[in-house]
Amino acid sequence: AVHIKLDTGMHRLGFMEEDIDNLCEFLRKCPELKITSIFSHLSVADMPEYDSFTELQVKNFIEMTDKIEKCLNIKFIKHILNTAGIERFSKYQFDMVRLGIGLYGFSNNFQHKLKNVSTLKTTISQIKKIKKGEAIGYGRTYIANKEMIIGIIPIGYADGLNRKLSNRGYVIVNDKKIRIVGNICMDMCMIDITDIDAKEGDEVIIFGEKLPVTELASILETIPYEVFTSISNRVKRVYYHE
């Protein structure tokens, strides 16, 4: 059983339109290969300004799969919709769809309709007082402009907390949004808890319902996909189901 990918305009993997004749000829000569499904991938289904291109991709997909069906005189499962496609182009669901980033509670267009399903959290390991003028972290990139209290949390860039969030990012402690101060280290980083009531052992939310992964992605000038997939394997996963 094989699954065949078509390139309908994204130009990543897949057979292109000019390959179809040769593909059909090859498949005719290889009866041991049974087509289970043929699929393609939409590149801009989440961007309304490019809806005409999405429609063109679907048109190409229909024409290419029709040609294969007629050429080989067979039927197979067809699918092209990703998360954004499911949300915005449901009329093109064909035989099945592929829910991707939507499984993680994220949508570019309908975030208000989805629930948060993934939270990255840690705890405060240590609390210490810092005097005015003292530096925090590698490179002395943060100098205290007043007496302050910092919390050290055991998560760093080796866990997937991007170092570019140093002195720019935020976390949530006791429902308060507080800053990351100093350069993020490999295994830990420091946060400014001067103005909140916090103690060692308190929970720290890196991203979740109250601090959406979209905010981190915006600071990093990237997409939520990269934030999610950057969380390293050494971070413990705990799954809950209802």
LINNORHU-V670338 format. One record per pair of residues at least 4 apart in sequence whose ideal C-beta (glycine too) atoms are under 6 Angstrom apart, sorted by sequence separation. I is the first residue (numbers start at 1). J is the second residue. D is the distance in whole Angstrom. If there is no record, write none. Layout:
i:j:d
I:J:D
I:J:D
This chain:
i:j:d
15:19:4
19:23:5
67:71:6
81:85:3
84:88:6
85:89:5
93:97:5
99:103:6
107:111:5
130:134:5
144:148:5
155:159:5
157:161:6
165:169:3
198:202:5
207:211:5
222:226:5
226:230:6
231:235:5
81:86:5
101:106:5
135:140:4
156:161:6
172:177:6
173:178:6
184:189:4
193:198:5
217:222:5
44:50:4
136:142:5
155:161:5
157:163:5
205:211:6
207:213:4
217:223:6
7:14:3
107:114:5
170:177:5
217:224:5
5:13:5
6:14:5
15:23:5
135:143:5
182:190:5
5:14:4
6:15:5
7:16:5
44:53:6
45:54:5
105:114:5
170:179:6
180:189:6
181:190:5
207:216:6
44:54:6
105:115:6
134:144:5
214:224:6
217:227:5
86:97:5
105:116:5
169:180:4
180:191:6
181:192:5
213:224:5
216:227:5
42:54:6
81:93:6
105:117:4
132:144:6
65:78:6
178:191:5
179:192:5
104:118:5
130:144:5
132:146:5
178:192:6
213:227:5
42:57:6
79:94:6
132:147:6
165:180:6
78:94:4
81:97:4
82:98:6
83:99:6
131:147:6
78:95:5
79:96:5
83:100:5
166:183:4
77:95:4
82:100:5
83:101:5
130:148:5
166:184:5
61:80:5
83:102:4
129:149:6
130:150:6
171:191:6
176:196:5
40:61:5
163:184:5
87:109:6
87:110:5
161:184:6
127:151:5
142:167:6
173:198:5
126:152:5
141:167:6
38:65:5
124:151:4
125:152:5
157:184:6
156:184:6
158:186:5
124:153:6
125:154:5
156:185:5
157:186:6
173:202:6
156:186:5
2:33:5
10:41:6
122:153:5
156:187:5
173:204:5
8:40:4
122:154:6
156:188:5
1:34:5
3:36:6
10:43:4
122:155:5
156:189:6
171:204:5
172:205:4
3:37:5
4:38:5
5:39:6
6:40:4
58:92:5
154:188:5
1:36:5
171:206:6
152:188:6
38:76:6
46:84:4
152:190:6
172:210:5
37:76:6
45:84:4
142:181:5
172:211:5
37:77:4
38:78:6
39:79:5
40:80:5
42:82:6
45:85:4
142:182:4
150:190:5
151:191:5
35:76:5
141:183:5
151:193:5
42:85:5
20:64:6
139:183:5
149:193:5
136:181:5
137:182:3
138:183:5
149:194:5
136:182:4
137:183:4
148:194:4
20:67:5
24:71:4
9:57:5
8:57:4
169:219:6
153:204:5
168:219:6
8:60:4
8:61:5
136:190:5
164:220:6
6:64:5
162:220:6
46:108:4
160:230:4
160:231:4
160:232:5
127:200:6
159:232:5
124:200:5
159:235:5
123:201:6
124:202:5
123:203:6
121:203:6
122:204:5
121:205:5
120:206:4
120:207:5
119:208:3
116:209:4
106:224:5
104:228:6
